[in-house]
Amino acid sequence: MPDPAITTAGPSKYDNITNRHSDLANMSNSILFVDDDRDLVTTSSRIIEIIKRETEPAYTGTEAIEKIRHGNYRLLILDIKLPDITGIEVVKRIRKFNKKIRIVLITGHPEFKDAIASLDYSIEEILFKPVEPSELLRVVNDYTGPISE
């Protein structure tokens, strides 16, 4: 029987940390990589697989939204310029139903940085093309955390 002097009546100040860790632990280590440049997606996926992360491709914003809606991804790496809708619009739509996925934007247009940074959509980082392999691996490690063996 638990000691009533030790039992707390309300939530612990550590509950948010524990819940966040639990949320991440329950998420897949998968990464959704979205860009209309198929060669970039293939090359980046191969680089990411070196550190034992699963990558799934998407080539349009609409495809990305559907995969996030029905999948279990820890990280979304998303190009800003897509053939159907912008990456920013993808983020807006995803945030309506998924607030947990970490999002990193990529762009070949540095002039977008300030405009994007001023938006509040919980975007982790903005990377500029061409993305160096070491930078890509750093981002994946930073935002997916340790993998389970």
FENGI-V462764 format. One record per residue. N is the residue number from 1. RES is the residue in one letter. D_CENTER is the distance of its C-alpha to the mean C-alpha in Angstrom with 1 decimal. Layout:
n->[N:N]
res->[RES:RES]
d_center->[D_CENTER:D_CENTER]
This chain:
n->[1:2:3:4:5:6:7:8:9:10:11:12:13:14:15:16:17:18:19:20:21:22:23:24:25:26:27:28:29:30:31:32:33:34:35:36:37:38:39:40:41:42:43:44:45:46:47:48:49:50:51:52:53:54:55:56:57:58:59:60:61:62:63:64:65:66:67:68:69:70:71:72:73:74:75:76:77:78:79:80:81:82:83:84:85:86:87:88:89:90:91:92:93:94:95:96:97:98:99:100:101:102:103:104:105:106:107:108:109:110:111:112:113:114:115:116:117:118:119:120:121:122:123:124:125:126:127:128:129:130:131:132:133:134:135:136:137:138:139:140:141:142:143:144:145:146:147:148:149]
res->[M:P:D:P:A:I:T:T:A:G:P:S:K:Y:D:N:I:T:N:R:H:S:D:L:A:N:M:S:N:S:I:L:F:V:D:D:D:R:D:L:V:T:T:S:S:R:I:I:E:I:I:K:R:E:T:E:P:A:Y:T:G:T:E:A:I:E:K:I:R:H:G:N:Y:R:L:L:I:L:D:I:K:L:P:D:I:T:G:I:E:V:V:K:R:I:R:K:F:N:K:K:I:R:I:V:L:I:T:G:H:P:E:F:K:D:A:I:A:S:L:D:Y:S:I:E:E:I:L:F:K:P:V:E:P:S:E:L:L:R:V:V:N:D:Y:T:G:P:I:S:E]
d_center->[43.3:40.8:42.5:42.4:42.4:39.0:37.4:35.5:35.8:32.6:28.9:28.2:26.7:24.3:23.1:19.9:19.0:20.0:18.2:14.8:15.5:16.7:13.6:11.5:14.5:14.6:11.2:11.2:10.2:9.2:6.9:7.6:9.1:10.9:14.1:17.7:18.9:19.3:20.6:17.6:15.2:17.8:18.4:14.8:14.3:17.6:16.7:13.5:15.9:18.2:16.3:16.2:12.7:12.8:11.5:12.2:13.2:13.6:16.0:16.2:14.5:16.5:15.5:11.7:12.6:14.9:12.7:10.1:13.4:15.0:12.5:10.7:7.2:5.4:2.4:3.4:6.0:8.5:12.2:14.1:17.2:17.2:20.6:20.4:18.4:16.6:12.9:13.7:15.3:12.5:10.4:13.7:14.2:11.0:11.5:14.9:14.1:10.7:10.2:8.3:4.8:3.0:3.6:6.0:9.1:11.9:15.5:19.0:20.3:20.4:22.4:19.3:17.9:20.1:19.7:16.0:16.2:18.7:16.6:15.2:12.0:10.0:8.5:8.0:9.8:11.7:13.0:16.3:17.7:19.1:16.3:18.2:17.3:17.6:15.1:12.5:13.3:13.2:9.7:8.7:11.2:10.4:7.0:7.9:11.4:14.5:15.0:17.9:20.8]
